Amino acid sequence: MTECIREIPYAPEHGWRGVGDLYLPAGGAQGQPAALVIHGGGWNAMDKHGLAGIAELVSECGYAAFNINYRLLDNAPWPACGDDCLKAARFVLEAGHPAMERIDRRRLLVIGASAGGHLAMMTGLRLDSDHVRGIVSIAGPSDLTRRFAFPGEESAAFARRFLGEHQETARDALLAEASPLEWVRPNAPPLLCVHSSNDELVPLEQSKWIVDAYRNAGAQAQLFLFDGPGRQHGIWIDGTDPGRLRAEPTGAVTAFLQDVAANAKN
């Protein structure tokens, strides 16, 4: 049975937004690979409970999973949430909690869904590749310049919320810098993108673009498509709280986690 150590502060200066829960595989932490789990919510809602089911899945796959909160846009615009995720990643890599000293922290798996998928890609791509085992993005945006490229006040309002009003004049450059697509390189960590073909909240093209960029750079990326219900992400089993992934994405994520764990031993 998975053990959970709750409310570990990785950024105590941010209060509850700077804490995470550490999920340890059955038998406790002893050489298991490390993972960072990042929730979604449009960068401005939700908390770690939203990805607790994925943290449990990752732990069931043999990883020690740190499932975090981070600062939201209305309190701190970009790059605050991205910086928080990087800080949490380094907290794990440096064994910021005694329970982390016994896990394999040489390379970190980073996984997130929706906005958390974007943050997972940004975190994994901004860290040194030698410290990243792999990245999993579930319905994550990869190109914010195209994700929010529609005209009118709605787009301007997002730019103000995401970047902060004082940065609106440099909107396009800053959105590009905040896009995982811009950080792809030949030695980028292995990437799995999981996406419902019916998703209209984050269109499928967002995953296709970064997988294509990876392949053009000579890096390893997979795109797993499935026929999810509805017009949003379609990833959750109805009635589960915390949400558990449907069978199709569960199988894809599990296989990827097993592959990158095995490859790290070779």
Helices and strands as residue ranges (DSSP letters): E 3-9, G 12-18, E 19-24, E 33-38, G 48-51, H 52-60, E 64-68, H 80-93, G 98-102, E 104-113, H 115-126, G 129-131, E 132-138, H 144-147, H 153-163, G 165-170, H 171-177, G 180-183, E 191-196, H 205-217, E 221-226, H 247-265
